[in-house]
Amino acid sequence: MPHFPKPAEGSWTEHYPGLGTGPVSYRDSYDPDHWQREIDTIFMKEWLCVGRVERLGRTGSYFTREFPWAKRSIVVVRDRGGTVRAFYNVCRHRGNKLVWDDYPNEETAGLCRQFACKYHGWRYDLDGSLTFIQQESEFFDIDKDTLGLVPVACDVWEGFIFVNLDSEPRQTLTEALAPLAGGLAGYPFGEMTQTYEVRSEINSNWKLFIDAFVEFYHAPVLHQRQAAADEAQKLAGFGFEGLHYELFSPHSMVSSWGGMSPPKDPGMVKPIENLLRSGLFGPWDKPAAINNNQDLPPLVNPSGHRAWGIDSFLVWPNFMILIWETGWYLTYTYWPLGPSRHLFESTLNFVPPENASGRAAQEFAFSTFKEYAFQDANTLEATQTMIEGEVVDTFMLNDQEILCRHHHAAVQEQVRAGERPAGYPWMPASDREPRKGQR
């Protein structure tokens, strides 16, 4: 798998000449017509991550997911054979939502032997087949074999559950995830079952939050108050430069420094961080399950840099996985709710703690993360209100913002084409081959 080291002179962006270096329009982040085309050509066509297999630990375990942008609801379940399946959450009798609790629009989860409709009692097995019709003899020419739940394309990669709302997906999940599927295979995601979750509706376009998390150029400025005073001044003066950027069309990744622990200089962190041995980069004491960085998959820390702290992978179109050197991972998902509104979901995933101090370290990392994340969210809501005014039509992006440029270009390309192209114009075949002197 080729990797592109940054040349001694030049930029990361120069590896992808078709991407360009000019100003970028952000009209795609507030225009209603463009938003609807994104729904039609991307979200109704692509593989979307909806959760982890740990949520389906037993036969009959299930959870629902609401997709208001598609006016659809699905139920994801582990059947009697252990297969993870997905179905549209609608009864075949009169169209009632099949699985819900007190409020029909809220998501739910649980354990059952079968699904029973609240309205008239029709029942469905875990494989979606219709097993019971109340007063079946009163119906005309009915065939239960043709009235099972409508299936949704569903597959699992490394424990992540993906669905595709297209009735005939044009790619398998493995094909859609290439080359990330191979480059991240084997990372111990399944060991990290202690989770902490955040969900919030954000008053910004879904792409703007992705922009914030595919570049760390903003961190020394926006988040400087979260660091110790001396360290904040040092970071602001130094700025940010990524260790590695790579585009996998349409996926992408950035590798960054940071996260070494414990700090040699106590002045680098706040007293509470020293006390709990934890902070934004997670608990300092790495779990034994992932204590050897030499065993990491090839796409993790691709530059092999000694100061590596985090890799952030954008899995097209709206899912992110962040792998931290300190032995945990973070996910982000961005669900569009409108041109200027989206649902942000994040899950912090750790190896289960062995004692109270380990739990406290995880809880503190979670608390610190929320402080940073919602500082970003607040900034993005301010961005949304300004770009909608159209006072400024285009915006300048630097080399550290190459993934912002790439994601907007990928979205617009698919909207224009109506389907995912075989290859993007900024990724000529020659750029996919290893260059002289590469690792």
N, C-alpha and C positions, 0 to 999 in steps of 0.2 A: 504494500500500500504506500503510494508516494507521499512524501511530506515536503513542504516547501520552506526551507530556511529563509529568513529575511536576508536579502543581499547586504553586503557591506555598505553600499550606497543604494538608495532607492526606498521602496515601500512594499508593504504586504499587498496593497492594492494593485501594484504593477504586475503581480503574478496572474492577475485576472483582467487583462487589458480591455475586454469587452464590457466590464462593469463601469468604466468611466471614473472620472474624478471631479466632475462638475457639480454644481448645486443640485439639490434633490427637492422635488415637489412633495409636499405632504398633503395634497388634496385627497389622496387615497385614505386619509385618516379622519375625514369628516364628511365626505360626499355620500349622500344616501344611496344614490344609484350604484356607486362603486361598491359600497358595503353589501348591497343585495347581490351584486355579481360575485363578490367573494363567497357569499353563502352558497350560491348556486354552483359555482365552478370549483370551489375548494372544499368547503366544509361538508357539502353533500357528496363529495367524490373521494376524499382522502381518508386514510386510516387515522383514527383519533384515539388517544389513550384515555381510558375511563377508570383505571384503577389498577390494583395489584391483586394477585391470586391469594394473598394472605387474607383478604376479605372473604374468601370463599373456602374456608378451612374444612368444611364438612359437606357431605352429600346433602343437597337441599339448601345450602347457604345461597343467599341471593342479595342483590342490591339493585336499586333503580337509578337511572340517570335521566334527567330532564334536559331536553334540547329545545328551549322555547323559540330559538331562531329558526328551527325547522318544524315547529308545532308538533313535535314528536316526543315520546317517552319510551325508554327501553328498560327491560329487566334482564340482568346478567345473573346466571345461575350455574352451579355445579351439578351436573346430572348424576344419575345412579352409576354411570360408568366412569365418573371422574372427569368428564369433559366439561370445559367451560363453554357455555352457550349464551347467546343473546337473542332476545325476541322483542318485537314491538309490544308495548305494554297495553294492548287493546284486546278486549274480548270479541270473539267472532260473532256473537249474537246480536247485540244492539250497540256495540261500539263503546261500552263503558271502559274507563281505565281499569285494568285488571288488578294491579297491585298498588295499593296506597293505604295510608292509615287514616288519620283524622282530617287531613287537608290534602285534597287531590293534587295540588301543585308542588307539594313538598316531596323530596326524595326520602326513601326509606330503605331499610335493610332488615334481614332476619333469617329464619330457618323454617322450612316447611317440607311436607311430603308431597304436596301438590299445590297448584294455584286455583283458588276458587273465586269466582266473580261475586262481588257484594250485591249485585243488582238482581240476578235471577238464578245464581247458583251453578252456572256452567263451570266445569272443572277441567284442568289441564295438567298433564304429567310434567315432570321436570325436563323431558325432552321436547316439550311443546305440543305433544299430541293431545287431542280432545278426548277425554275419558268419560265424561258424564254430561247429559243434557236433561235438565229438569223437564218432566213430562214430554219425553222424546216422542211419544206416539202422537202428540198433537201437531207435530211439524210435517211438512209435505216433502217427500223425496229427499230426505236429509241424509248426508253421507259424512259421518264423523271423521273418516280418514282424510277428507279434503278440507277440514275446518280446524286444523291445528293453528297454533300461534304463528304469526308471520315471522320467519327468522331474519336476523340481522347478521351480516358477515362478521365473524368474530375469530380472533386468533391471539396467541400469547407469545411474547418474546421476552426472554429473561425474566419471566414473572410479571411483566406488564401486560395488561389486557387491552387490546385494541379492537375497535369496531369500525365498520365502514357502512355508511347509510346508502351507498350505491347498490342497487339490486344486482348488478354484475360488475364488481370491482375490476378495474383494468389491470391491477397488479396484485400479487400476493403481498402479505405483510413483509415477508423477507425481502422481496424485490423492492418494495417501497422504502425500506429502511437501509438498503445498501448505500454505502459500505459501513454504516454505523453498526449494523447487526453483527458483522464479523469483528469489527474493530473494538467493540465493547464487550463481546461475548466472554463470559467467564468471570466478570466482576462479581463479587459476592453480595449482590443486591438482596438475595434471599436470607442472608445472615442478619440483616438490619430490619428487624420487625418491630422495634419500639418506635412509634410514630407520634408526631405532633402536627396538627393540621390548622391551617388558616384558610378562611373563605371570606371574600369581601367583594361587594359590587363597587367598581371603580368608575368614576365619571370621566373615562377617556376611551379612545379607540383601543382595541386589543393590541394593535401593532405598536402603539406608543410604549406600553409596558414591556413588550419584548425588546424594543429599542433600549430601554433602560437597563436591561439585564444581559444584553449581548455586548455591552461595552462597560469597562471599568474606568474610563477616562473621567467620569463624573465623581468617582468615589472620594478622591483626596479633597475635593471642594465641598460637595453636598454633605458628606458624612463626617467632616472633620471634627465636629463637636462630640462625636461618639468616641473619639480616640483621646488618649492622654494628651495634654496640651503640647508638650515637647514633640511628641510623635506626630501630632496633627500638623504642626508647623513644618516638620521635616518632610512629610508626605506632600503637603501643598507645594513646597518648594521644588520637590523632585518631579511631581506629576505622576503620570502613569504611562507605561509602555508594556504591552502584552509580550509574553514569551513566545507565543505561537498563535497564528490564525490559520484556519483552513476552511475552504468551501467545498462541500460535497454535493452541491446542486441537487436538490434545494436545501439540504441540511447544512449546518455550519458548526464551527466550534472556536472557542478562544481558550488558551491556556495562560494562567496568570501566576505570578509570584505570590508569596505570603503564606501564612499559616504555619510557619515553623514554630515548634513549641517544645518545652516551655521557653519563654524569652530569656535571653542571657542578660538583658538589661531590664530590671523591674520597672524602670521609668517609662518603658514602652507601653505599658498597660495600666489600667485603673486598679486600685487596691482590691475591689471586689472580684476582679478577674484573677488576680494572684491568689485570692483566698479560695475561690471555687475551681481554679485551674480550668477555666473555660472562658469563652467569649464568642464573638461572631464566627470565628473559624471552627467552632465546635470544641468539645472537651479536648484538653491537651494530651491526655493519656490515651493513646491509640489502642483499640481493642486487639487482642491477640489474633482474632480471625482474619484481620487484614493488616498485619504488622510488617509485612515484607513488601516494600515497594517494587522489588525486582519481579514480583509475580503479577504485576498489573497488566491488563490487556494492552495491545499496541497503541490504541488511540488515547490512552491515559498518559499524561505528561509526555507527549510525543517528542518534545525537544530534549527530554532527559535532563532538564535543568535542576541543579541542586536546590535552588530556591523555590521550586514549584510548590504552589499551595492549592490551586483549584483549577479544574477544567469545567467549562460550561458548554454543553451541547444543545443546540437548537434542533429538535426533531420535528421536521415539517409536519403540519404547519404551525401548531400552537402549543407544543409540549417541550419542556426543557428539563434536562438532567444535569445537575451540578455535582461533581465528584470532588470531595475534599481530601487533601493529603492527610488530614488528621483522622480519617477512617469513618466517614459517614457520607450520606448523599442527600441531596435536596431536589425536589421536583417542583416545577411551576407549570400550571395549565391556564390558558387564557381563552375563555369562552365568549364569543361576541354576543352582545345583547342588543346592540344598536350601533349606529355610526359613531356615537360618542359615549358608549357605555359597554362595559364588559364585566364578566365574573372572573375574578382572580382566585385561583386555588393553589395552595402550596402545602407540601408535606415534608417535614424533616424526618429522616429515617436513620436510626442508630441501632447498633448492636445492643440488646437489652442490658441494662446496667446490672452489675453484680452486687452493688451495695448502695447505701443511702447517698454517699458522696458522689458516686457515679450518676445517680438519678438527679442530684442537685446540679451537677455540671451540665447535664442535658437540658434541664429546665431553664438554666440560665442562658444557654445557647439559644433556646427557643425564644425566650424573652428578648434577648438582644437582637435576634433576627427580625422579630416583629417591629421593633423600633426602627430598624433600617428600612424594612420593606415599606412601611406606611409613610415614611419620609419620602421615599420614591413615589408612592402613589399620590401623595399630596402635590408633589411637583408636577406630575403628569396631568393632574386635573387643571393646574394652572396653564400648562402647555396647551391642553385641548381648547380652553376658552380663547386663547390668543390665535391659534392657527385658524379657527373658524371665522375670525374677523377678516382674514385675507389681507391684512395690512402688508404682510410680507408673503410673497408667493413661493419663494424657494429658500432653501437653507443649506449652509455649508457643512460638510462632514469631513473630518480628518482621517488619517490613516488608521487611528485606533477605533474608528467607527465604521470600519469596513463591513462588519456584519449587519449594521443598520442599513447601509446602502444595499447590501445583498438581499436582505429579507424583503425590503420594499420592491426591489426589482423582480424578485421571484414571484411575489404576489401579483404584481402588475402583469408579468409575463403570462401567468396561468389564467388570469382574468381575461386577457386579450385572446389567448388561444382557446379558452374554454376547456382545456385539458392540460395535463402535465406534458410538456414537450420531452422528447427523448434526451435532449441535452440543451443547455442554455448557451446563448451566443458568447457569454463571457467565460465559458469553459471549453476552449478549443481542445481537440484531441491531444495536441502537442503538450498542453499544460497538464495533462493527466499522467504523463510519463515521468519517471524519476529523473531529476536533473543531476548533472555532474556534481559529485561531492555530497549528495544527500545521504542522510542516515538510512 
